[in-house]
Amino acid sequence: MIFDDRVDAGRRLARALEPLRGRDVVVLGLPRGGVPVAAEVAGALRAPLDVCLVRKLGVPFQPEVAMGAIAEDDARVINDEVVRRAGIGDGEIAAVEETERAELARRAGEYRGERPRVSGAGRTVVLVDDGVATGATARAACRSARARGAARGVLAVPVAPPGTAARIGGDADEVICPDTPAQFAAVGQFYRHFEPTTDAEVVACLEHGTTHEVTFPAGDAELAGELSVPVGAAGVVLFAHGSGSGRHSPRNRFVAEALNHANLGTLLFDLLTAEEEHDRTNVFDIGLLARRLTAATRWVERSAPNAGQLPIGYFGASTGAAAALWAAAEPERRNRIAAVVSRGGRPDLADHRLAEVTAPTLLLVGGNDPQVIELNRTARQALRCPTEMTLVPGATHLFEEPGALSEVAELARDWFLTHFTAAASGPSSRSASTA
């Protein structure tokens, strides 16, 4: 298999990683050459992208030959056989390692700037390079991810020699490689274009990745989220999850991905901190959840890259739908929120705030969810804004039936696109289009 360039290799590798899409995944590229490959993988998986800084330890008198590798978090791999054959002493290893650690520090500042490292703790970490030769740097990267608490480490490369998985051994939980040719001399022989990747290209990949992990203040709390704003996005949708869920909700992530494909930005975030979730009263404190959503909206308007002037919408599920409607009714946001979509929601919990909502609201309910159907019908009567209620045939409360969530995503997409376009045209156009 011959790749045109690293972008082509990344797209082909992403197809092999398709089963990971929609899961709680972080993609880490090994600089420099692995980062353009990782950028394609991260985009396809809709996952945050960062670098895993690794440096080869070259034999002092023959630097192209690896005697080991080091990574952040003091992860270290030494090839004892190479060291023994070359007659390299501990002092020489230490000197090379000191030089390479200085380079690690330089690259960390160059690549990330003020951005914090993306956390892999408790998540599936996919480590991506443009290929594997000896495996020393790949093993060091895997050890680094494990040191930072990764629940699962997956090494993914477009090409590697046969037996690579065995050489990596227990440092990775899984090795994914579409091509392991028998005649393997060097990674570059499998690329038509294999020019060195520059620091500037690495920085560009990290800055232009579509999904970024973010944190923002909400009163006394600091909330975590994932922001994705495609170039030329028509608007941004903030997701308010239901009780017992969070920003990693597979259903919300499925809908968010569909919105991103339609050129809509999304912010998936946790309404509560980990400590607050332990108190179940917080989960049903709609006023608190609405204030958190308002704080997220304020952050998007003031600080989110490429999103501040875009129309804003809310997508709420279960109790999150009540929080979305409550927040949309706030006087300071009332003319700013362009549309609301409720999925299997409890709009009734927004109580008297329903009559104060002005944003066009779509209520999506499973056709086989009779209790929630009745609650939504009652709530619809209280809403004074342009409103539609749609039953998804055959769906129950979680929309787990085949095709049900896809229909939700399509209906939400069309609702947001219609009303974002109206909002962008001005107040008079919006009023006419939603009357």
Secondary structure, 3 states (H helix, E strand, C coil): CCECCHHHHHHHHHHHCHHHCCCCEEEEECCCCHHHHHHHHHHHHCCCEEECCEEEEEECCEEEEEEEEEEHHHCEEECHHHHHHHCCCHHHHHHHHHHHHHHHHHHHHHHHCCCCCCCCECCEEEEECCCCCCCHHHHHHHHHHHHCCECEEEEECCECCCCHHHHHHHHCCEEECCECCCCCCCHHHHECCCCCCCHHHHHHHHHHCCEEEEEEEECCEEEEEEEECCCCCCCEEEEECCCCCCCCCHHHHHHHHHHHHCCCEEEEECCCCHHHHCCHHHHCCHHHHHHHHHHHHHHHHHHCCCCCCCCEEEEEECHHHHHHHHHHCCCCCCCCEEEEEEECCCHHHHHHHHHHCCCCEEEEEECCCHHHHHHHHHHHHHCCCCEEEEEECCCCCCCCCCCHHHHHHHHHHHHHHHHHHHHHHCHHHHHHHHC
